[in-house]
Amino acid sequence: MFSKWNYTVQNNAEKSETVDVHIDGQIVDADTETIFKEWISPNDPSVSFRSFRDKILSSGAKNINVYVNCPGGIVTEAFAMHDFLKSWNRGHVYTEGRGLVASAATYVVSAVPDSNLSENGFYFIHDVSGFFWGNMSACESQLEQMRKMNDHITEFYANLTGISLDEIKDMMKTETLLTAKDAKEKGFVKGIAGPAEAQAIPASNWKYNNKSALTLYNTAVGEFHKHSDSNPNNFALTKSNVMKLADRISNAVNEALKNLGIEVKEDGTAEVTNTIKIEDVVTNVANGINTELQNQINQLTTDLNTAKEANTVAVAAQNDWKTKHDALATQNATLTADLQKALGKEEIPAGGDRKPDDNGQGGSALENWGRGLKGILGV
């Protein structure tokens, strides 16, 4: 039901005191989260404030990075997350919305000063929605509660952005979808984050026996950072490229298994049609992964070389421009000196009128320039 979403909390391998929190599922209450995990899947991605809080606290981290790609959920749970992040005093909190940050998820992303939206992300706000049941009095009471909640959210956005209450009300009523640029300009977030770059995978996080695949991948990432650190504009190993690489590796594994008579179905199960040895499976899968990774490293090397060649051409053009600029500056200085000499003074007048003295000096700026030019030309 929610297979396209995810929710993970893990310690940041680069910074031991930092925890990375990825919210890609619906925000629900604790009881609903428990039901989903017990009745739908133990890996169900829904997140409640309770699990959000407990996992962060149990990590022992001082700094928190929260990455959100979320369709929204229960308002009160999201505001609890907001307040938890806003009151965090152990270290720094960074939030970044990616893909879609909708409805209640916006409270989480906008909780702290260092709030960001990825350059391809969207920020969606709307009026409170929900349902109620019971007799007429009960429904009217619940509707009144929804109005109070909607007013509170309106004030939240107005205080966050500085936009008037009336304008925020109109934006919520019409269900407004904002680009990253719009969200930043209007004050919903403070910054725009670029595409996520690939990072090396720590050996402790690699749970597979094929260490050569890990070595090949980390080598490619290392080559990228070695070149991009000196000129970040040369090449971009973006998150989308890494996902494409993952797809290619998955296809390579499936193809290797298929060649051995193992057909992997869409539901993840496998059907064995031939008698095979386990060592043959390991060898073929490893070879398939290694081949695909090597192909990607070769392509990466080609891209880096192309970028380096383009950079060389740009540097040469810049040097040529500088040479010409210096030559023109020298010519200008020479001409200015000759004009000053012809005028018999240290500076060329900027304007105004003076009568010529007995030696023919003075007068208007135009007359002085004229006499200077005649002196240079010998007329």
C-alpha positions in Angstrom: 0.0 0.0 0.0 2.8 2.4 0.9 5.7 0.6 -1.0 6.9 3.9 -2.6 7.7 5.5 0.7 10.4 4.8 3.3 11.5 5.8 6.8 15.0 5.2 8.2 17.3 6.6 10.9 21.0 5.9 10.7 24.2 7.3 12.1 26.1 9.5 9.7 29.3 7.6 8.7 31.2 10.8 7.9 30.2 12.5 11.2 30.0 10.2 14.2 28.0 12.8 16.2 25.4 13.3 13.5 22.3 11.2 12.8 20.5 11.2 9.4 16.8 10.8 9.5 14.9 10.0 6.2 11.2 10.5 6.2 9.5 9.2 3.0 6.3 7.9 4.4 3.1 9.1 5.9 3.1 10.8 9.3 0.7 8.8 11.6 0.0 8.4 15.3 1.9 5.7 17.3 -1.1 3.3 17.4 -1.6 3.4 13.6 2.1 2.9 13.0 2.0 -0.2 15.2 -1.0 -1.6 13.3 0.6 -0.9 9.9 3.8 -2.7 11.0 2.0 -5.7 12.5 -0.7 -6.1 9.8 0.8 -4.7 6.6 4.5 -5.2 6.8 7.2 -4.9 9.5 9.0 -2.7 7.0 6.1 -0.3 6.6 7.5 3.2 6.3 4.9 5.2 8.3 6.4 7.3 11.0 4.9 8.6 14.3 6.4 11.2 16.6 7.1 8.5 19.1 9.3 6.4 16.8 10.9 9.6 15.4 11.8 10.9 18.8 12.9 7.5 20.3 15.2 6.6 17.3 16.9 10.0 17.4 17.4 9.9 21.2 18.7 6.3 21.1 21.3 7.3 18.4 23.2 9.4 20.9 23.9 12.0 18.3 24.3 15.7 18.9 23.5 16.9 15.3 20.4 15.9 13.3 20.0 15.9 9.5 16.3 15.4 8.5 15.5 14.6 4.9 11.8 14.7 4.0 9.9 13.3 1.0 6.5 13.0 2.4 2.8 13.4 1.4 1.8 14.6 4.9 -0.3 13.1 7.6 -1.6 13.8 11.0 -1.2 17.5 12.0 -0.6 17.0 15.7 2.1 14.4 15.1 3.9 16.6 12.7 3.8 19.6 15.0 5.2 17.4 17.8 8.1 16.6 15.5 8.4 20.3 14.7 8.6 21.3 18.4 11.1 18.5 19.1 13.5 19.7 16.4 13.0 23.3 17.3 13.8 22.7 21.0 16.8 20.5 20.3 19.8 22.1 22.1 22.5 19.4 21.9 23.8 20.5 18.5 22.8 21.6 15.0 19.6 20.6 13.2 19.4 20.6 9.4 16.3 19.9 7.4 15.9 19.3 3.7 12.7 18.6 1.7 13.2 16.5 -1.4 10.7 15.6 -4.0 7.4 16.5 -2.4 7.0 18.1 1.0 3.2 18.3 1.4 0.7 19.2 4.1 1.8 18.3 7.6 5.3 17.4 6.4 6.0 21.1 5.8 5.9 21.8 9.6 8.9 19.4 10.0 11.0 20.9 7.2 10.3 24.5 8.4 11.0 23.8 12.0 14.5 25.2 12.2 16.5 28.1 10.9 18.6 25.8 8.6 15.6 24.7 6.6 16.0 23.8 2.9 14.3 22.5 -0.1 16.1 20.6 -2.9 16.3 22.4 -6.2 13.8 20.0 -7.7 11.6 19.8 -4.7 8.0 21.1 -4.2 6.3 22.5 -1.1 2.5 22.1 -0.9 0.1 23.8 1.5 -3.7 23.4 1.8 -6.6 23.7 4.2 -7.0 21.1 6.8 -8.8 18.0 5.5 -10.3 15.1 7.4 -13.6 13.2 8.1 -15.9 12.9 11.1 -18.8 10.8 12.1 -21.5 10.7 14.7 -24.7 12.7 15.3 -25.2 16.3 14.1 -23.8 17.8 17.3 -20.7 15.6 17.2 -20.0 16.5 13.6 -20.5 20.2 14.2 -18.1 20.0 17.2 -15.5 18.1 15.1 -15.9 20.7 12.3 -15.2 23.5 14.8 -12.1 21.7 15.9 -10.9 21.5 12.3 -11.5 25.3 11.9 -9.4 26.0 15.0 -6.6 23.8 13.7 -6.8 25.5 10.3 -6.5 28.9 11.9 -3.5 27.8 13.9 -1.8 26.5 10.7 -2.6 29.7 8.9 -0.9 31.7 11.8 2.0 29.3 11.7 2.7 30.0 8.0 2.2 33.7 8.4 4.6 33.9 11.3 7.1 31.8 9.4 7.0 33.8 6.2 5.9 37.3 7.2 3.0 37.0 4.6 -0.3 38.4 5.7 -3.0 36.1 7.1 -5.4 36.8 4.3 -2.8 35.9 1.6 -1.9 32.7 3.5 -5.6 31.8 3.8 -6.0 32.2 0.0 -2.9 30.1 -0.7 -4.2 27.3 1.6 -7.7 27.5 0.2 -6.5 27.2 -3.4 -4.0 24.4 -2.4 -0.8 26.0 -3.5 2.2 24.1 -4.9 5.5 26.0 -4.6 8.8 25.3 -6.4 12.0 25.5 -4.4 12.6 29.1 -5.7 9.1 30.2 -4.7 9.3 28.6 -1.3 12.5 30.3 -0.5 11.5 33.7 -1.8 8.2 33.6 0.2 10.1 32.5 3.3 8.7 29.0 3.8 12.3 27.7 3.8 15.6 29.5 4.1 17.7 27.8 1.5 17.8 25.7 -1.7 20.0 22.6 -1.6 21.6 21.2 -4.8 21.5 17.5 -6.0 22.9 15.1 -3.4 26.3 13.9 -4.3 27.4 10.2 -4.0 29.5 9.3 -1.0 31.8 6.4 -0.4 30.2 3.4 1.4 31.9 2.4 4.7 32.9 -1.2 4.7 30.9 -1.7 7.9 27.7 -0.8 6.0 28.4 -3.3 3.2 26.5 -6.5 4.1 27.5 -8.6 1.1 30.4 -11.0 0.6 31.4 -9.4 -2.7 33.9 -6.8 -1.5 35.3 -6.2 -4.9 32.0 -4.5 -5.9 32.4 -2.2 -2.9 36.0 -1.4 -3.9 35.0 -0.6 -7.4 32.2 1.7 -6.4 34.3 3.6 -3.8 37.1 4.0 -6.3 34.7 5.7 -8.7 33.4 8.0 -6.0 36.9 8.8 -4.9 37.9 9.8 -8.5 34.9 12.0 -8.7 35.7 13.9 -5.5 39.4 14.2 -6.4 38.4 16.1 -9.5 35.4 18.0 -8.3 37.1 19.4 -5.2 39.3 21.5 -7.4 36.6 22.5 -9.8 33.1 21.6 -8.6 31.5 22.6 -11.9 33.5 20.1 -13.9 31.3 17.1 -13.2 28.2 16.2 -11.1 27.7 12.6 -9.8 24.2 13.2 -8.8 21.7 11.1 -6.8 19.8 10.3 -10.0 23.0 9.0 -11.6 23.7 6.8 -8.6 20.1 5.4 -8.7 20.6 4.6 -12.4 23.7 2.8 -11.5 21.8 0.8 -8.9 19.2 -0.1 -11.5 21.9 -1.3 -13.9 23.5 -3.4 -11.2 20.1 -4.9 -10.3 19.5 -5.7 -14.0 23.0 -7.3 -14.2 22.3 -9.5 -11.2 18.9 -10.6 -12.6 20.5 -11.3 -16.0 23.3 -13.4 -14.4 20.7 -15.4 -12.4 18.6 -15.9 -15.6 21.6 -17.3 -17.4 21.8 -19.9 -14.6 18.2 -20.8 -14.9 16.9 -18.7 -12.0 14.0 -16.5 -13.0 13.4 -13.6 -10.6 9.7 -12.5 -10.6 8.3 -9.0 -9.9 7.2 -10.0 -6.4 10.8 -10.8 -5.5 10.4 -14.6 -5.5 12.6 -16.8 -7.7 11.9 -19.9 -9.8 14.7 -22.4 -10.4 14.5 -24.2 -13.7 17.9 -25.9 -13.8 20.1 -27.9 -11.4 22.8 -25.4 -10.3 25.7 -25.1 -7.9 25.7 -22.3 -5.4 29.3 -21.4 -6.3 28.1 -20.8 -9.9 25.5 -18.4 -8.6 28.0 -16.5 -6.6 30.5 -16.3 -9.4 28.0 -15.2 -12.1 26.4 -12.6 -9.9 29.8 -11.2 -8.8 30.9 -11.1 -12.4 27.8 -9.3 -13.5 28.1 -6.7 -10.8 31.8 -6.2 -11.4 31.3 -5.8 -15.2 28.5 -3.2 -14.8 30.5 -1.2 -12.2 33.6 -1.2 -14.4 31.5 0.1 -17.3 30.3 2.9 -15.1 33.9 3.7 -14.0 35.0 3.8 -17.6 32.1 6.2 -18.4 33.0 8.3 -15.4 36.6 8.6 -16.5 35.5 9.6 -20.0 33.2 12.3 -18.5 36.0 13.6 -16.3 38.5 13.8 -19.2 35.9 15.7 -21.3 35.4 18.1 -18.4 39.1 18.6 -18.0 39.5 19.3 -21.8 36.7 21.8 -21.6 38.3 23.5 -18.7 41.6 23.7 -20.5 39.9 25.5 -23.4 38.2 27.9 -21.1 41.5 28.7 -19.3 43.2 29.3 -22.7 40.4 31.7 -23.7 40.7 33.6 -20.4 44.4 34.0 -20.8 44.0 35.3 -24.4 41.4 37.8 -23.2 43.8 38.9 -20.4 46.6 39.4 -22.9 44.5 41.5 -25.2 43.1 43.5 -22.2 46.7 44.3 -21.0 47.7 45.4 -24.4 44.7 47.8 -24.7 45.5 49.1 -21.2 49.1 49.8 -22.3 47.9 51.6 -25.4 45.4 53.6 -23.4 48.0 54.7 -20.9 50.4 55.7 -23.7 47.7 57.8 -25.4 46.7 59.4 -22.1 50.3 60.3 -21.4 50.8 61.8 -24.9 47.6 63.8 -24.5 48.7 65.1 -21.1 52.1 66.1 -22.5 50.5 67.9 -25.5 48.2 69.8 -23.1 51.1 70.7 -20.8 49.4 69.5 -17.7 49.2 66.4 -15.4 45.5 65.7 -15.8 43.0 66.1 -18.6 40.1 68.4 -17.5 36.8 66.7 -17.1 34.8 69.7 -18.4 34.0 73.4 -17.8 35.2 76.5 -19.6 38.3 78.6 -19.0 39.8 81.3 -21.2 43.2 80.4 -22.8 46.2 81.9 -21.2 49.0 83.6 -23.1 50.6 80.3 -23.9 47.3 79.0 -25.4 46.5 76.8 -22.4 43.1 76.6 -20.7 39.7 77.0 -22.4 37.1 74.3 -22.7 37.8 70.6 -22.3 36.9 70.1 -26.0 39.4 72.8 -27.1 42.2 71.3 -24.9 41.6 67.8 -26.4 41.7 69.4 -29.8 45.1 71.1 -29.2 46.4 67.8 -27.7 45.5 65.9 -30.8 47.0 68.5 -33.1 50.2 68.3 -31.0 50.4 64.5 -31.4 49.6 64.7 -35.1 52.1 67.6 -35.7 49.6 70.0 -37.2 
